[in-house]
C-alpha cells in the first residue's frame, strides 16, 4: 500500500512542476509620455490601480508622445522571459547630445526597466553595479551588442543596440551619463511599485499580539 507521506510528496512535487511550467513573463507598465518643455519630459505609468508620475530631466533631441513612427518594431529585442510586452508605438524620448539624464518617479518602483533604440557607439554609466540586459537584438535600425564595462556600472553600444535593461533594486529616481550621437532613444517602465514599509510601531504592536496569542495558548494547555 502506498503511504500517506509518499502521496503527499508526490502531490507537492506535481504542484511545483505545474507552477514552474506555467510561469510567464510579466506585463510591463511603460510610461505614457505626454508633456514636454525645455530639457524636461513628463508622463505617467499606471501600475495596477496606482498612477505614478514620471519626469525625465536632461538634454534631448526630440520626443514622440502620440503617433509617428513605431521605433519599437520589430518587438523581438524587447521581449524576454521577464518582459511580456514591448513599449507602446507612439512613445519615445530621443537623446542627441551626451550628458546626464535623471528619471524621477513620484512613487518608488522596484527593478525598473529601460527600453533602448539605436544606442550606437554610446558609452553609458549608471555609477554602480545594478544593470542587467534582459534582451537585445535586431531592431528598427539594425543590430548591436552592449559591451559591459569592467566594473559593470555601464556599457558601450557596439553597433545598433536595441533591447531592455533592468536596474536591480528600489528607485525613486534613476541617473546615468551617456555620450552623444545623432540620436538614440529610450523609454522607462516597471512591473511593481516598491512595497510600503511597515512602521516600527506596527511591527512592535504585531509582535505583541503574536506574543499574547502564544501566551493564551500556553495557558489553555
C-alpha atoms as an extended CHARMM CRD file, in Angstrom:
* protein
*
       221  EXT
         1         1  UNK       CA              0.0000000000        0.0000000000        0.0000000000  PROA      1               0.0000000000
         2         2  UNK       CA              1.2540000000        3.4920000000       -0.8430000000  PROA      2               0.0000000000
         3         3  UNK       CA              1.9160000000        5.5010000000        2.3030000000  PROA      3               0.0000000000
         4         4  UNK       CA              0.3930000000        8.9040000000        3.0090000000  PROA      4               0.0000000000
         5         5  UNK       CA              3.8030000000       10.5840000000        3.1510000000  PROA      5               0.0000000000
         6         6  UNK       CA              4.6470000000        9.2640000000       -0.3120000000  PROA      6               0.0000000000
         7         7  UNK       CA              1.3620000000       10.5570000000       -1.7410000000  PROA      7               0.0000000000
         8         8  UNK       CA              1.7980000000       13.9640000000       -0.1420000000  PROA      8               0.0000000000
         9         9  UNK       CA              5.3370000000       14.2100000000       -1.5080000000  PROA      9               0.0000000000
        10        10  UNK       CA              4.1830000000       13.2410000000       -4.9970000000  PROA      10              0.0000000000
        11        11  UNK       CA              1.3750000000       15.8220000000       -4.9440000000  PROA      11              0.0000000000
        12        12  UNK       CA              3.7560000000       18.5480000000       -3.7410000000  PROA      12              0.0000000000
        13        13  UNK       CA              6.2630000000       17.7100000000       -6.4910000000  PROA      13              0.0000000000
        14        14  UNK       CA              3.4860000000       17.8290000000       -9.0910000000  PROA      14              0.0000000000
        15        15  UNK       CA              2.3220000000       21.2300000000       -7.8690000000  PROA      15              0.0000000000
        16        16  UNK       CA              5.8740000000       22.5950000000       -8.0590000000  PROA      16              0.0000000000
        17        17  UNK       CA              6.2740000000       21.2840000000      -11.6040000000  PROA      17              0.0000000000
        18        18  UNK       CA              2.9580000000       22.8410000000      -12.6400000000  PROA      18              0.0000000000
        19        19  UNK       CA              3.8600000000       26.2280000000      -11.1250000000  PROA      19              0.0000000000
        20        20  UNK       CA              7.2540000000       26.2380000000      -12.8660000000  PROA      20              0.0000000000
        21        21  UNK       CA              5.8290000000       25.1890000000      -16.2230000000  PROA      21              0.0000000000
        22        22  UNK       CA              3.1110000000       27.8650000000      -16.1150000000  PROA      22              0.0000000000
        23        23  UNK       CA              5.4460000000       30.7170000000      -15.1060000000  PROA      23              0.0000000000
        24        24  UNK       CA              5.1710000000       33.5710000000      -17.5810000000  PROA      24              0.0000000000
        25        25  UNK       CA              6.8120000000       36.8830000000      -18.3050000000  PROA      25              0.0000000000
        26        26  UNK       CA              5.2490000000       39.8410000000      -16.5300000000  PROA      26              0.0000000000
        27        27  UNK       CA              3.3340000000       42.7040000000      -18.0910000000  PROA      27              0.0000000000
        28        28  UNK       CA              5.4340000000       45.8630000000      -18.0130000000  PROA      28              0.0000000000
        29        29  UNK       CA              3.7340000000       49.2130000000      -17.4540000000  PROA      29              0.0000000000
        30        30  UNK       CA              5.5960000000       51.5130000000      -19.8360000000  PROA      30              0.0000000000
        31        31  UNK       CA              5.4590000000       55.2760000000      -19.4220000000  PROA      31              0.0000000000
        32        32  UNK       CA              2.9000000000       57.2780000000      -21.3520000000  PROA      32              0.0000000000
        33        33  UNK       CA              4.8920000000       60.4410000000      -22.1300000000  PROA      33              0.0000000000
        34        34  UNK       CA              2.5290000000       63.3990000000      -22.5010000000  PROA      34              0.0000000000
        35        35  UNK       CA              4.2000000000       66.7950000000      -21.9730000000  PROA      35              0.0000000000
        36        36  UNK       CA              7.4900000000       68.4100000000      -22.9800000000  PROA      36              0.0000000000
        37        37  UNK       CA              9.3320000000       71.5780000000      -22.0540000000  PROA      37              0.0000000000
        38        38  UNK       CA             12.9800000000       72.5510000000      -22.4790000000  PROA      38              0.0000000000
        39        39  UNK       CA             15.0600000000       69.6490000000      -21.0930000000  PROA      39              0.0000000000
        40        40  UNK       CA             12.0420000000       68.0920000000      -19.3400000000  PROA      40              0.0000000000
        41        41  UNK       CA              9.5280000000       65.4240000000      -20.3560000000  PROA      41              0.0000000000
        42        42  UNK       CA              6.7040000000       64.2230000000      -18.1100000000  PROA      42              0.0000000000
        43        43  UNK       CA              4.2340000000       61.3640000000      -18.2290000000  PROA      43              0.0000000000
        44        44  UNK       CA              2.6340000000       58.6300000000      -16.1600000000  PROA      44              0.0000000000
        45        45  UNK       CA              2.8050000000       54.9110000000      -15.5190000000  PROA      45              0.0000000000
        46        46  UNK       CA             -0.3680000000       53.1740000000      -14.3750000000  PROA      46              0.0000000000
        47        47  UNK       CA              0.6860000000       50.2070000000      -12.2390000000  PROA      47              0.0000000000
        48        48  UNK       CA             -2.3970000000       48.2990000000      -11.1520000000  PROA      48              0.0000000000
        49        49  UNK       CA             -4.6710000000       50.9180000000       -9.5980000000  PROA      49              0.0000000000
        50        50  UNK       CA             -1.8320000000       53.3610000000       -8.9120000000  PROA      50              0.0000000000
        51        51  UNK       CA             -0.7660000000       56.2090000000      -11.1880000000  PROA      51              0.0000000000
        52        52  UNK       CA              2.9220000000       57.0680000000      -10.9450000000  PROA      52              0.0000000000
        53        53  UNK       CA              4.1560000000       60.4110000000      -12.2700000000  PROA      53              0.0000000000
        54        54  UNK       CA              7.3820000000       60.1070000000      -14.2610000000  PROA      54              0.0000000000
        55        55  UNK       CA              9.7010000000       63.0230000000      -15.0870000000  PROA      55              0.0000000000
        56        56  UNK       CA             12.6980000000       62.9860000000      -17.4280000000  PROA      56              0.0000000000
        57        57  UNK       CA             15.3310000000       65.6760000000      -16.9480000000  PROA      57              0.0000000000
        58        58  UNK       CA             18.1900000000       66.1810000000      -19.4000000000  PROA      58              0.0000000000
        59        59  UNK       CA             19.0210000000       67.3320000000      -22.8980000000  PROA      59              0.0000000000
        60        60  UNK       CA             17.0320000000       65.5820000000      -25.5960000000  PROA      60              0.0000000000
        61        61  UNK       CA             16.8740000000       65.7340000000      -29.3720000000  PROA      61              0.0000000000
        62        62  UNK       CA             13.1670000000       65.0460000000      -29.8710000000  PROA      62              0.0000000000
        63        63  UNK       CA             10.1890000000       63.4910000000      -28.0950000000  PROA      63              0.0000000000
        64        64  UNK       CA              7.3630000000       61.4840000000      -29.6070000000  PROA      64              0.0000000000
        65        65  UNK       CA              4.2170000000       61.3740000000      -27.4500000000  PROA      65              0.0000000000
        66        66  UNK       CA              1.4190000000       60.4390000000      -29.8440000000  PROA      66              0.0000000000
        67        67  UNK       CA              1.5080000000       58.9840000000      -33.3360000000  PROA      67              0.0000000000
        68        68  UNK       CA              4.5570000000       58.8250000000      -35.5380000000  PROA      68              0.0000000000
        69        69  UNK       CA              6.9750000000       56.0100000000      -36.3580000000  PROA      69              0.0000000000
        70        70  UNK       CA              6.9120000000       52.8890000000      -34.2200000000  PROA      70              0.0000000000
        71        71  UNK       CA             10.5910000000       52.5200000000      -33.3670000000  PROA      71              0.0000000000
        72        72  UNK       CA              9.7580000000       49.5640000000      -31.0580000000  PROA      72              0.0000000000
        73        73  UNK       CA              9.0780000000       47.3660000000      -34.0930000000  PROA      73              0.0000000000
        74        74  UNK       CA             10.0820000000       44.5970000000      -34.5310000000  PROA      74              0.0000000000
        75        75  UNK       CA              9.3410000000       43.7610000000      -30.9000000000  PROA      75              0.0000000000
        76        76  UNK       CA             11.7680000000       40.8180000000      -30.5610000000  PROA      76              0.0000000000
        77        77  UNK       CA             14.5610000000       42.8030000000      -28.8100000000  PROA      77              0.0000000000
        78        78  UNK       CA             12.1000000000       43.8810000000      -26.0930000000  PROA      78              0.0000000000
        79        79  UNK       CA             10.5070000000       40.5300000000      -25.2060000000  PROA      79              0.0000000000
        80        80  UNK       CA             12.1040000000       38.0650000000      -22.7820000000  PROA      80              0.0000000000
        81        81  UNK       CA             11.3300000000       35.5960000000      -20.0210000000  PROA      81              0.0000000000
        82        82  UNK       CA             10.8840000000       38.6590000000      -17.7840000000  PROA      82              0.0000000000
        83        83  UNK       CA              9.1660000000       41.1140000000      -20.1630000000  PROA      83              0.0000000000
        84        84  UNK       CA              5.9150000000       40.1960000000      -21.9030000000  PROA      84              0.0000000000
        85        85  UNK       CA              5.2680000000       43.3600000000      -23.9180000000  PROA      85              0.0000000000
        86        86  UNK       CA              7.1940000000       45.9940000000      -25.8420000000  PROA      86              0.0000000000
        87        87  UNK       CA              6.6820000000       49.7580000000      -25.2690000000  PROA      87              0.0000000000
        88        88  UNK       CA              3.7060000000       51.4710000000      -26.9320000000  PROA      88              0.0000000000
        89        89  UNK       CA              4.2780000000       52.5170000000      -30.5170000000  PROA      89              0.0000000000
        90        90  UNK       CA              3.9080000000       56.2550000000      -30.0130000000  PROA      90              0.0000000000
        91        91  UNK       CA              6.1720000000       56.9760000000      -27.0280000000  PROA      91              0.0000000000
        92        92  UNK       CA              9.9340000000       57.5440000000      -27.1560000000  PROA      92              0.0000000000
        93        93  UNK       CA             12.4780000000       60.1030000000      -25.9610000000  PROA      93              0.0000000000
        94        94  UNK       CA             15.3160000000       60.6370000000      -28.4270000000  PROA      94              0.0000000000
        95        95  UNK       CA             18.6450000000       61.6890000000      -26.9290000000  PROA      95              0.0000000000
        96        96  UNK       CA             21.1830000000       63.5230000000      -29.0470000000  PROA      96              0.0000000000
        97        97  UNK       CA             23.9590000000       65.3500000000      -27.2400000000  PROA      97              0.0000000000
        98        98  UNK       CA             25.5370000000       63.4610000000      -24.3630000000  PROA      98              0.0000000000
        99        99  UNK       CA             25.2760000000       64.4550000000      -20.7400000000  PROA      99              0.0000000000
       100       100  UNK       CA             23.4680000000       63.4460000000      -17.5800000000  PROA      100             0.0000000000
       101       101  UNK       CA             19.9090000000       62.1180000000      -17.5210000000  PROA      101             0.0000000000
       102       102  UNK       CA             17.6750000000       61.7640000000      -14.4570000000  PROA      102             0.0000000000
       103       103  UNK       CA             14.3120000000       59.9880000000      -14.4390000000  PROA      103             0.0000000000
       104       104  UNK       CA             12.2050000000       60.5690000000      -11.3190000000  PROA      104             0.0000000000
       105       105  UNK       CA              9.1620000000       58.6360000000      -10.0430000000  PROA      105             0.0000000000
       106       106  UNK       CA              6.5010000000       60.0420000000       -7.7310000000  PROA      106             0.0000000000
       107       107  UNK       CA              6.3690000000       56.6340000000       -6.0150000000  PROA      107             0.0000000000
       108       108  UNK       CA              9.2970000000       54.2590000000       -5.6660000000  PROA      108             0.0000000000
       109       109  UNK       CA              9.3490000000       51.3060000000       -8.0800000000  PROA      109             0.0000000000
       110       110  UNK       CA             11.2330000000       48.0240000000       -7.9360000000  PROA      110             0.0000000000
       111       111  UNK       CA             13.5720000000       46.8150000000      -10.6670000000  PROA      111             0.0000000000
       112       112  UNK       CA             12.6810000000       49.4810000000      -13.2670000000  PROA      112             0.0000000000
       113       113  UNK       CA             13.3160000000       48.8280000000      -16.9630000000  PROA      113             0.0000000000
       114       114  UNK       CA             14.8050000000       50.9600000000      -19.7250000000  PROA      114             0.0000000000
       115       115  UNK       CA             13.9450000000       50.0820000000      -23.3230000000  PROA      115             0.0000000000
       116       116  UNK       CA             16.5600000000       51.2800000000      -25.8140000000  PROA      116             0.0000000000
       117       117  UNK       CA             16.5560000000       52.0970000000      -29.5370000000  PROA      117             0.0000000000
       118       118  UNK       CA             19.7380000000       52.5300000000      -31.5940000000  PROA      118             0.0000000000
       119       119  UNK       CA             22.3780000000       53.0330000000      -28.8880000000  PROA      119             0.0000000000
       120       120  UNK       CA             25.2430000000       53.0880000000      -31.3600000000  PROA      120             0.0000000000
       121       121  UNK       CA             28.7580000000       53.9000000000      -30.1410000000  PROA      121             0.0000000000
       122       122  UNK       CA             27.4550000000       55.3560000000      -26.8790000000  PROA      122             0.0000000000
       123       123  UNK       CA             29.2920000000       54.9840000000      -23.5870000000  PROA      123             0.0000000000
       124       124  UNK       CA             26.7680000000       54.7960000000      -20.7350000000  PROA      124             0.0000000000
       125       125  UNK       CA             27.3770000000       54.7330000000      -16.9750000000  PROA      125             0.0000000000
       126       126  UNK       CA             24.9720000000       54.3640000000      -14.0360000000  PROA      126             0.0000000000
       127       127  UNK       CA             27.6510000000       54.7360000000      -11.3620000000  PROA      127             0.0000000000
       128       128  UNK       CA             27.0020000000       51.3920000000       -9.6750000000  PROA      128             0.0000000000
       129       129  UNK       CA             26.7420000000       47.7000000000      -10.4990000000  PROA      129             0.0000000000
       130       130  UNK       CA             22.9560000000       47.4370000000      -10.8260000000  PROA      130             0.0000000000
       131       131  UNK       CA             22.1830000000       46.8660000000      -14.5240000000  PROA      131             0.0000000000
       132       132  UNK       CA             21.4300000000       43.6700000000      -16.4370000000  PROA      132             0.0000000000
       133       133  UNK       CA             20.4230000000       43.3480000000      -20.0830000000  PROA      133             0.0000000000
       134       134  UNK       CA             17.3120000000       41.1720000000      -20.2450000000  PROA      134             0.0000000000
       135       135  UNK       CA             17.2520000000       41.1310000000      -24.0510000000  PROA      135             0.0000000000
       136       136  UNK       CA             18.7040000000       42.7190000000      -27.1680000000  PROA      136             0.0000000000
       137       137  UNK       CA             18.7500000000       42.0010000000      -30.8770000000  PROA      137             0.0000000000
       138       138  UNK       CA             17.6260000000       43.0960000000      -34.3290000000  PROA      138             0.0000000000
       139       139  UNK       CA             15.6020000000       46.2930000000      -34.0430000000  PROA      139             0.0000000000
       140       140  UNK       CA             14.3290000000       49.1630000000      -36.1530000000  PROA      140             0.0000000000
       141       141  UNK       CA             17.7980000000       50.4940000000      -37.0320000000  PROA      141             0.0000000000
       142       142  UNK       CA             19.6970000000       47.1960000000      -37.1000000000  PROA      142             0.0000000000
       143       143  UNK       CA             21.5630000000       45.0610000000      -34.6070000000  PROA      143             0.0000000000
       144       144  UNK       CA             24.2360000000       45.5150000000      -31.9640000000  PROA      144             0.0000000000
       145       145  UNK       CA             25.7200000000       44.2220000000      -28.7330000000  PROA      145             0.0000000000
       146       146  UNK       CA             26.0140000000       46.0090000000      -25.3880000000  PROA      146             0.0000000000
       147       147  UNK       CA             29.5360000000       45.5580000000      -24.0080000000  PROA      147             0.0000000000
       148       148  UNK       CA             29.6370000000       45.9180000000      -20.2290000000  PROA      148             0.0000000000
       149       149  UNK       CA             32.4450000000       47.9820000000      -18.7220000000  PROA      149             0.0000000000
       150       150  UNK       CA             34.9830000000       46.4490000000      -16.3510000000  PROA      150             0.0000000000
       151       151  UNK       CA             33.0760000000       47.2380000000      -13.1530000000  PROA      151             0.0000000000
       152       152  UNK       CA             29.5910000000       46.5140000000      -14.5890000000  PROA      152             0.0000000000
       153       153  UNK       CA             28.3370000000       50.0360000000      -13.9060000000  PROA      153             0.0000000000
       154       154  UNK       CA             27.5860000000       50.7380000000      -17.5680000000  PROA      154             0.0000000000
       155       155  UNK       CA             28.0660000000       49.6260000000      -21.1430000000  PROA      155             0.0000000000
       156       156  UNK       CA             29.2860000000       50.5870000000      -24.5880000000  PROA      156             0.0000000000
       157       157  UNK       CA             26.9430000000       50.2540000000      -27.5580000000  PROA      157             0.0000000000
       158       158  UNK       CA             28.7340000000       48.1890000000      -30.2080000000  PROA      158             0.0000000000
       159       159  UNK       CA             26.5550000000       48.5070000000      -33.3060000000  PROA      159             0.0000000000
       160       160  UNK       CA             22.8880000000       49.4730000000      -33.1430000000  PROA      160             0.0000000000
       161       161  UNK       CA             21.8570000000       48.2390000000      -29.6940000000  PROA      161             0.0000000000
       162       162  UNK       CA             18.1010000000       47.6550000000      -29.2980000000  PROA      162             0.0000000000
       163       163  UNK       CA             16.9520000000       45.9830000000      -26.1010000000  PROA      163             0.0000000000
       164       164  UNK       CA             15.8360000000       46.1760000000      -22.4810000000  PROA      164             0.0000000000
       165       165  UNK       CA             17.9930000000       46.6120000000      -19.4150000000  PROA      165             0.0000000000
       166       166  UNK       CA             16.8710000000       46.2260000000      -15.8210000000  PROA      166             0.0000000000
       167       167  UNK       CA             18.1150000000       48.0690000000      -12.7550000000  PROA      167             0.0000000000
       168       168  UNK       CA             18.0930000000       45.8890000000       -9.6680000000  PROA      168             0.0000000000
       169       169  UNK       CA             16.6790000000       47.4810000000       -6.5270000000  PROA      169             0.0000000000
       170       170  UNK       CA             14.1530000000       50.0820000000       -5.4080000000  PROA      170             0.0000000000
       171       171  UNK       CA             14.2510000000       53.5000000000       -7.0490000000  PROA      171             0.0000000000
       172       172  UNK       CA             12.5420000000       56.8550000000       -6.7630000000  PROA      172             0.0000000000
       173       173  UNK       CA             14.9760000000       58.1420000000       -9.4210000000  PROA      173             0.0000000000
       174       174  UNK       CA             17.4840000000       56.8590000000      -11.9840000000  PROA      174             0.0000000000
       175       175  UNK       CA             20.5420000000       58.8280000000      -13.0780000000  PROA      175             0.0000000000
       176       176  UNK       CA             23.0770000000       57.9550000000      -15.7630000000  PROA      176             0.0000000000
       177       177  UNK       CA             25.5620000000       59.6110000000      -18.0960000000  PROA      177             0.0000000000
       178       178  UNK       CA             25.8620000000       58.9720000000      -21.8280000000  PROA      178             0.0000000000
       179       179  UNK       CA             27.8930000000       60.1710000000      -24.7900000000  PROA      179             0.0000000000
       180       180  UNK       CA             26.2190000000       61.7450000000      -27.7880000000  PROA      180             0.0000000000
       181       181  UNK       CA             25.4540000000       60.8360000000      -31.3900000000  PROA      181             0.0000000000
       182       182  UNK       CA             22.7550000000       61.8450000000      -33.9010000000  PROA      182             0.0000000000
       183       183  UNK       CA             20.0750000000       60.2520000000      -31.7090000000  PROA      183             0.0000000000
       184       184  UNK       CA             19.3760000000       57.1950000000      -29.5800000000  PROA      184             0.0000000000
       185       185  UNK       CA             16.0290000000       56.5660000000      -27.9230000000  PROA      185             0.0000000000
       186       186  UNK       CA             14.5940000000       55.2730000000      -24.6730000000  PROA      186             0.0000000000
       187       187  UNK       CA             11.5570000000       54.8690000000      -22.5020000000  PROA      187             0.0000000000
       188       188  UNK       CA             11.0770000000       53.5730000000      -18.9670000000  PROA      188             0.0000000000
       189       189  UNK       CA              8.7510000000       51.0450000000      -17.4120000000  PROA      189             0.0000000000
       190       190  UNK       CA              8.1310000000       48.9340000000      -14.3170000000  PROA      190             0.0000000000
       191       191  UNK       CA              6.2140000000       45.8890000000      -13.1590000000  PROA      191             0.0000000000
       192       192  UNK       CA              5.7280000000       46.6820000000       -9.4600000000  PROA      192             0.0000000000
       193       193  UNK       CA              5.6750000000       49.5290000000       -7.0180000000  PROA      193             0.0000000000
       194       194  UNK       CA              8.0260000000       49.2680000000       -4.0750000000  PROA      194             0.0000000000
       195       195  UNK       CA              6.2490000000       47.7740000000       -1.0290000000  PROA      195             0.0000000000
       196       196  UNK       CA              5.2310000000       50.3140000000        1.5830000000  PROA      196             0.0000000000
       197       197  UNK       CA              7.3950000000       49.7980000000        4.7010000000  PROA      197             0.0000000000
       198       198  UNK       CA              5.5370000000       48.9140000000        7.8790000000  PROA      198             0.0000000000
       199       199  UNK       CA              6.2560000000       51.4690000000       10.6580000000  PROA      199             0.0000000000
       200       200  UNK       CA              8.3090000000       50.1480000000       13.5670000000  PROA      200             0.0000000000
       201       201  UNK       CA              5.4400000000       50.8270000000       15.9660000000  PROA      201             0.0000000000
       202       202  UNK       CA              3.1660000000       48.4940000000       13.9870000000  PROA      202             0.0000000000
       203       203  UNK       CA              5.8600000000       45.7950000000       13.9420000000  PROA      203             0.0000000000
       204       204  UNK       CA              6.0790000000       46.0530000000       17.7320000000  PROA      204             0.0000000000
       205       205  UNK       CA              2.2990000000       46.0010000000       18.0540000000  PROA      205             0.0000000000
       206       206  UNK       CA              2.0890000000       42.9340000000       15.8000000000  PROA      206             0.0000000000
       207       207  UNK       CA              4.8510000000       41.1880000000       17.7440000000  PROA      207             0.0000000000
       208       208  UNK       CA              2.9910000000       41.9080000000       20.9550000000  PROA      208             0.0000000000
       209       209  UNK       CA             -0.1890000000       40.3590000000       19.5690000000  PROA      209             0.0000000000
       210       210  UNK       CA              1.7110000000       37.2550000000       18.4920000000  PROA      210             0.0000000000
       211       211  UNK       CA              3.2070000000       37.0100000000       21.9690000000  PROA      211             0.0000000000
       212       212  UNK       CA             -0.2240000000       37.3150000000       23.6060000000  PROA      212             0.0000000000
       213       213  UNK       CA             -1.6840000000       34.6450000000       21.3390000000  PROA      213             0.0000000000
       214       214  UNK       CA              1.1880000000       32.3140000000       22.2330000000  PROA      214             0.0000000000
       215       215  UNK       CA              0.7010000000       33.0400000000       25.9270000000  PROA      215             0.0000000000
       216       216  UNK       CA             -3.0340000000       32.4070000000       25.7040000000  PROA      216             0.0000000000
       217       217  UNK       CA             -2.4300000000       29.0510000000       24.0280000000  PROA      217             0.0000000000
       218       218  UNK       CA              0.0580000000       28.0890000000       26.7200000000  PROA      218             0.0000000000
       219       219  UNK       CA             -2.4240000000       28.9150000000       29.4810000000  PROA      219             0.0000000000
       220       220  UNK       CA             -5.1370000000       26.8380000000       27.8310000000  PROA      220             0.0000000000
       221       221  UNK       CA             -2.8420000000       23.8340000000       27.6950000000  PROA      221             0.0000000000
